[in-house]
């Protein structure tokens, strides 16, 4: 039994000689990590912003495709007042409606949480589907720019 106790004492003293990190070394490592993060974070945020704009463009293309199916069945696009919801809920005056063309179309939101706008272009006979961008206002630059199927 005494032999076991002596071995334990030797093991304890062996562990106390293990070197650790000093406070200065830890601070240097944290400073390096902070420098790397200060360069990487703005780049990641820029990619996130462009990804939202790209996602809005893709969603608008999908809505436009569903509108084309609506047009094929009804020989016209929905009225501006009916909006995008005409893709998922039969309008009262449409006898040839064969939808839903898009599931829960009335609940669609752009990547910034705003509803998509829809209107008929009386000049061209087409439709305009758009997102007002991050700021939710007409016009803007960068992420705040409007995204539309007519661009």
C-alpha positions in Angstrom: 0.0 0.0 0.0 2.8 2.4 0.8 4.2 1.8 -2.7 0.9 3.0 -4.3 0.9 6.2 -2.3 4.4 7.0 -3.3 3.6 6.6 -7.0 0.6 8.9 -6.6 2.9 11.6 -5.1 5.3 11.2 -7.9 2.5 11.6 -10.5 1.3 14.8 -8.8 4.7 16.4 -8.8 5.1 15.4 -12.5 1.9 17.2 -13.4 2.9 20.4 -11.6 5.9 20.8 -13.9 3.7 21.0 -17.1 4.0 24.5 -18.6 0.8 26.4 -19.5 0.1 29.5 -21.5 0.9 32.9 -20.0 -1.5 35.8 -20.0 0.6 37.6 -22.6 0.5 34.6 -25.0 -3.3 34.4 -24.6 -3.7 38.1 -25.3 -1.6 37.9 -28.4 -3.7 35.0 -29.7 -6.9 36.9 -29.0 -5.5 40.0 -30.8 -4.7 37.9 -33.9 -8.2 36.3 -33.9 -9.7 39.8 -33.6 -7.7 41.1 -36.6 -8.7 38.1 -38.7 -12.4 38.6 -37.7 -12.2 42.4 -38.5 -11.3 41.5 -42.1 -13.7 38.5 -42.5 -16.9 39.8 -41.0 -17.5 42.7 -43.5 -16.9 40.3 -46.4 -19.4 37.8 -45.0 -22.0 40.5 -44.4 -21.6 41.7 -48.0 -22.2 38.2 -49.3 -25.3 37.9 -47.1 -26.7 41.1 -48.6 -26.2 39.9 -52.2 -27.6 36.5 -51.3 -30.9 38.1 -50.2 -31.1 40.2 -53.4 -30.5 37.0 -55.4 -33.1 35.1 -53.5 -35.7 37.9 -54.1 -34.9 37.7 -57.8 -35.4 34.0 -57.9 -38.7 34.2 -56.0 -40.0 36.9 -58.4 -39.1 34.6 -61.3 -41.1 31.8 -59.7 -44.1 34.1 -59.1 -43.9 35.2 -62.8 -43.9 31.5 -63.9 -47.0 30.9 -61.9 -48.6 34.0 -63.4 -47.9 32.5 -66.9 -49.7 29.4 -65.9 -52.6 31.5 -64.7 -52.6 33.4 -68.0 -52.7 30.1 -70.0 -55.8 28.9 -68.2 -57.7 32.3 -67.9 -56.5 34.1 -71.1 -55.5 37.1 -68.9 -53.4 38.0 -65.9 -55.1 38.7 -62.5 -56.3 42.3 -61.9 -54.0 44.5 -59.8 -56.6 44.5 -57.0 -56.6 40.6 -57.0 -52.8 40.6 -56.7 -50.6 37.6 -56.2 -53.3 35.9 -54.0 -55.2 35.0 -57.2 -52.5 32.3 -57.7 -53.7 30.4 -54.6 -57.3 31.4 -54.2 -59.9 31.4 -57.0 -61.1 34.9 -57.9 -64.9 35.1 -57.9 -65.1 36.0 -61.6 -62.7 33.3 -63.0 -64.6 30.2 -64.3 -61.5 28.7 -66.0 -59.3 29.0 -63.0 -57.4 25.7 -62.5 -55.2 26.4 -59.5 -53.7 26.7 -57.1 -50.8 27.8 -59.2 -48.6 28.7 -56.2 -49.2 27.5 -52.7 -49.9 30.2 -50.1 -49.1 33.0 -52.6 -50.9 35.5 -50.5 -48.4 34.9 -47.7 -45.2 35.3 -49.7 -42.7 37.7 -48.3 -39.4 38.9 -49.7 -36.2 38.1 -47.9 -36.6 41.3 -45.8 -40.1 40.4 -44.6 -42.0 42.7 -47.0 -44.8 41.6 -49.3 -44.1 41.5 -53.0 -46.0 44.1 -55.1 -47.9 43.2 -58.2 -49.5 45.3 -60.9 -50.6 45.0 -64.5 -48.7 47.1 -67.0 -51.4 48.6 -69.1 -49.0 49.8 -71.8 -47.3 46.4 -72.5 -50.2 44.2 -71.4 -47.7 42.4 -69.1 -47.2 42.3 -65.4 -44.8 43.8 -62.9 -43.8 41.9 -59.8 -41.3 43.6 -57.5 -39.7 43.8 -54.1 -38.8 47.2 -52.7 -35.5 45.9 -51.3 -34.2 46.1 -47.7 -35.5 49.6 -47.0 -39.1 48.9 -48.2 -39.1 52.2 -50.2 -39.2 52.9 -53.9 -35.7 53.4 -55.4 -32.5 52.9 -53.6 -29.0 51.6 -54.1 -27.3 48.3 -53.3 -29.4 46.2 -51.0 -32.0 49.0 -50.8 -32.6 48.8 -54.6 -35.9 47.6 -56.0 -35.9 44.2 -57.6 -38.4 43.5 -60.4 -39.2 41.1 -63.2 -38.9 43.9 -65.7 -35.2 44.6 -65.0 
